[in-house]
């Protein structure tokens, strides 16, 4: 009888242990550019906290003293502290993870980045980002996307079902042709090994220079102008872009740009016409393109 009771005690204790939610301390977002208001920072923090708490197995929280506590360790600047400091942070805050987020403002658009740092190991899990076009009114959906990616969910683009409409053939008349709207994006022909394709070049650089990984992520997550399949240009595409640089607003010949060199992310310096590798932590300009079918 005692053995049976002991078994159930151990069994239910293990269920409780494994059922505990991972506690995440939400830090104040870092403003990576000018013009990010306190209201936007509070909105991003609040929406991330709410969205992350809705994810199964996670409990996100904020505390009045959490920011002061983290700043004492200079944790928010880089997300990296030594083992002893991490353990102390965990004990003081009661958290398993901290969430570090950054906000970059470009006119009426925002670029949001966030990642979780495991306090015990120091491991950074599933960094995520989202581009918010149209002002802070769209921050909510962006934070939901980021929260889902931070917990390891893979998101698929949802295509709305086609609406079926019954049409009476006796009264049906062909719809009037709409006058095509001129795109604000430039489209160019690119030839590689005698094979041609077209690219669409976005109408601006990102305001902030970025590291290699952030540049790839920024283009991949960009939803702009009605398109969400932006990417970094290849070497051949970059050549075409700078050949037509006077047509492309803001493309700067004195700056370095990231490009995709057959799967490796390298840097192009137009002024010297150099194409080379670079260190991970170096930051350069980003101009995204997409393939036009």
SULMORA-V782455 format. One record per run of one state. SS is the DSSP state (hx for helix, st for strand, lp for the rest). FROM is the first residue (numbers start at 0). TO is the last residue. If there is no record, write none. Layout:
BEGIN
SS&FROM&TO + SS&FROM&TO
END
This chain:
BEGIN
lp&0&0 + hx&1&17 + lp&18&20 + st&21&25 + lp&26&28 + st&29&30 + lp&31&36 + hx&37&52 + lp&53&56 + st&57&60 + lp&61&64 + hx&65&71 + lp&72&73 + hx&74&77 + lp&78&81 + hx&82&92 + lp&93&95 + st&96&105 + lp&106&107 + st&108&117 + lp&118&122 + st&123&131 + lp&132&134 + hx&135&149 + lp&150&184 + st&185&191 + lp&192&193 + st&194&200 + lp&201&208 + st&209&209 + lp&210&210 + hx&211&219 + lp&220&222 + st&223&223 + lp&224&225 + st&226&226 + lp&227&229 + st&230&231 + lp&232&232 + st&233&233 + hx&234&242 + lp&243&243 + hx&244&246 + lp&247&254 + st&255&260 + lp&261&262 + st&263&268 + lp&269&272 + st&273&275 + lp&276&282 + st&283&284 + lp&285&286 + st&287&291 + lp&292&292
END
